[in-house]
Amino acid sequence: MPATVLILYHSRHGSVQQLAEKIAVGVQSAGAEALLRCVAPWSADTPLTHPVVTKAELVQANALAIGSPVRFGQMSSEMKQFWEQTSDLWLQGALIDKPAGVFTSSSSMHGGQEANLLGMMLPLLHHGMVLLGQPYDAPALHQTQSGGTPYGPTQVAGHGTASGLTAHEHTLCLEFGKRLARFARKLQ
């Protein structure tokens, strides 16, 4: 049975969803299964492209990537609410040693991407997960003029091509997905 990487995200305008879907392509290209899931939205009017995650899916996945838009330098309230409802998993130690990483999108170059990535790492650390970043062996990380950090893939929304992502942002998402898949398989 192939390793499964859960790619959990919240996306209000589609930018974070684009990152999630590119990370999924990287996961699949490395021989793992990508499970794309959303957190529950505040509004019932919010259209969802992927199903809402269950706690069972979170526990069963071999690795995890979480993505959220930047909201004043922090993760969205929808993503934060999801993590605040996982105390039962924390008490059980259900996520200890699971490889995990983070990704984000902001509408401006200095919109708080790195602060958001670091903030999204906190619940993962509390759960005992093993954090994976974006190493500098990816040439695109040295060359990017928009999104991309050693903490995880990012996007500056509105600065990409017609697909929404620059070539470097696209490449970094693929590399990040491959890395998650490699660790998921190793620790499976």
Wavefront OBJ file of the C-alpha trace (Angstrom):
o trace
v 0.000 0.000 0.000
v 1.501 3.376 -0.986
v 2.232 6.014 1.611
v -0.407 8.732 1.920
v 0.348 12.443 2.239
v -2.576 14.503 3.516
v -2.531 17.991 1.999
v -4.834 20.010 4.226
v -5.604 23.582 3.304
v -7.897 26.581 3.584
v -8.249 28.786 0.527
v -10.620 31.699 0.251
v -9.729 32.910 -3.257
v -7.986 29.864 -4.747
v -4.294 30.728 -4.338
v -3.601 28.280 -1.506
v -5.617 25.642 -3.353
v -3.289 26.049 -6.364
v -0.282 25.478 -4.122
v -1.951 22.411 -2.570
v -2.714 20.916 -5.962
v 0.866 21.407 -7.196
v 2.242 19.860 -3.998
v -0.091 16.910 -4.671
v 1.437 16.485 -8.141
v 4.883 16.326 -6.521
v 3.670 13.755 -3.981
v 2.198 11.566 -6.718
v 5.284 11.848 -8.923
v 7.305 10.390 -6.040
v 5.060 7.337 -5.783
v 2.834 8.301 -2.857
v -0.887 8.977 -2.684
v -1.946 12.617 -2.275
v -5.115 13.198 -0.260
v -6.370 16.776 -0.799
v -8.671 18.032 1.948
v -10.046 21.370 3.171
v -10.812 22.584 6.658
v -14.439 23.473 7.359
v -15.323 26.977 6.157
v -17.091 29.540 8.342
v -19.817 30.112 5.772
v -22.023 27.424 4.292
v -21.980 29.503 1.086
v -18.260 28.845 0.584
v -17.759 26.456 -2.344
v -15.403 23.554 -1.613
v -13.331 21.888 -4.313
v -12.177 19.059 -2.036
v -13.902 17.298 0.886
v -13.584 18.543 4.465
v -10.929 16.622 6.392
v -11.784 14.147 9.126
v -9.667 13.484 12.194
v -9.383 9.857 11.086
v -7.755 10.984 7.816
v -5.316 13.140 9.780
v -4.320 10.200 11.974
v -4.125 7.666 9.131
v -1.970 9.781 6.800
v 1.751 8.992 6.729
v 2.673 12.663 6.281
v 0.966 16.046 6.332
v 1.217 19.423 4.613
v -0.965 22.297 5.817
v -1.629 25.494 3.923
v -3.417 28.701 4.765
v -3.603 32.203 3.369
v -1.880 34.904 5.398
v -4.276 36.836 7.610
v -2.418 39.698 9.309
v 0.711 37.542 9.541
v -1.131 34.483 10.844
v -3.024 31.439 9.596
v -6.695 31.872 8.750
v -9.237 31.537 11.534
v -10.657 28.471 9.772
v -7.307 26.654 9.941
v -6.734 27.766 13.528
v -10.181 26.514 14.542
v -9.390 23.115 13.042
v -6.225 22.764 15.131
v -7.986 23.963 18.264
v -10.314 20.985 17.908
v -7.505 18.389 17.932
v -6.810 18.293 21.678
v -8.087 14.717 21.826
v -5.452 13.670 19.286
v -2.797 15.566 21.249
v -3.786 13.760 24.475
v -3.520 10.411 22.662
v -0.191 11.286 21.037
v -1.793 10.255 17.753
v 0.369 12.477 15.541
v 3.776 12.020 17.181
v 6.637 11.494 14.681
v 4.459 12.217 11.623
v 6.426 14.224 8.996
v 4.751 17.555 8.306
v 5.294 20.817 6.472
v 3.569 24.118 5.772
v 2.770 26.385 2.809
v 1.058 29.746 2.311
v 0.045 32.550 -0.024
v -0.213 36.289 0.505
v -1.353 39.117 -1.728
v 1.900 41.054 -1.376
v 5.625 40.328 -1.199
v 5.909 41.412 2.426
v 2.493 40.177 3.485
v 3.645 38.055 6.431
v 4.399 34.773 4.677
v 7.289 33.681 6.884
v 5.464 34.697 10.076
v 2.485 32.643 8.940
v 4.613 29.607 8.084
v 6.334 29.720 11.462
v 2.984 30.161 13.216
v 1.473 27.174 11.414
v 4.384 25.065 12.653
v 3.425 25.591 16.308
v 0.456 23.190 16.501
v 2.492 20.635 14.549
v 5.296 20.865 17.107
v 2.831 20.576 19.992
v 1.530 17.383 18.400
v 5.093 16.019 18.224
v 5.357 16.015 14.450
v 8.657 16.110 12.578
v 8.905 19.331 10.556
v 10.140 19.355 6.980
v 11.102 22.557 5.233
v 12.293 23.424 1.757
v 16.063 22.808 1.558
v 18.320 25.011 -0.525
v 19.249 22.126 -2.832
v 16.306 23.301 -4.962
v 17.816 25.865 -7.381
v 14.463 27.673 -7.633
v 14.776 28.689 -3.977
v 17.931 30.642 -4.844
v 16.413 32.161 -7.961
v 12.871 33.113 -6.944
v 11.834 36.760 -6.988
v 8.378 36.031 -5.581
v 7.308 33.038 -3.473
v 9.443 30.394 -1.828
v 11.165 30.072 1.546
v 13.208 27.470 3.427
v 10.177 27.102 5.731
v 7.924 25.882 2.926
v 6.426 26.846 -0.424
v 4.789 30.244 -0.764
v 3.107 32.300 -3.428
v 2.702 36.002 -3.939
v -0.818 36.017 -5.400
v -1.172 38.236 -8.423
v 2.517 38.058 -9.375
v 2.324 34.752 -11.216
v 1.478 33.708 -14.719
v -2.002 32.909 -16.022
v -1.936 29.740 -13.893
v -1.356 31.878 -10.814
v 2.062 30.459 -9.954
v 5.429 31.603 -11.232
v 7.744 28.943 -12.646
v 9.798 28.999 -9.430
v 6.727 28.718 -7.176
v 5.498 25.796 -9.287
v 8.869 24.016 -9.078
v 9.163 24.543 -5.322
v 5.704 23.045 -4.752
v 6.645 19.965 -6.773
v 9.937 19.541 -4.889
v 8.199 19.977 -1.532
v 5.617 17.332 -2.441
v 8.358 14.918 -3.485
v 10.180 15.488 -0.199
v 7.044 14.829 1.855
v 6.428 11.635 -0.112
v 10.002 10.408 0.422
v 9.741 10.885 4.186
v 6.252 9.377 4.300
v 7.573 6.240 2.602
v 10.658 6.045 4.829
v 8.609 6.287 8.016
v 5.662 4.214 6.836
l 1 2 3 4 5 6 7 8 9 10 11 12 13 14 15 16 17 18 19 20 21 22 23 24 25 26 27 28 29 30 31 32 33 34 35 36 37 38 39 40 41 42 43 44 45 46 47 48 49 50 51 52 53 54 55 56 57 58 59 60 61 62 63 64 65 66 67 68 69 70 71 72 73 74 75 76 77 78 79 80 81 82 83 84 85 86 87 88 89 90 91 92 93 94 95 96 97 98 99 100 101 102 103 104 105 106 107 108 109 110 111 112 113 114 115 116 117 118 119 120 121 122 123 124 125 126 127 128 129 130 131 132 133 134 135 136 137 138 139 140 141 142 143 144 145 146 147 148 149 150 151 152 153 154 155 156 157 158 159 160 161 162 163 164 165 166 167 168 169 170 171 172 173 174 175 176 177 178 179 180 181 182 183 184 185 186 187 188
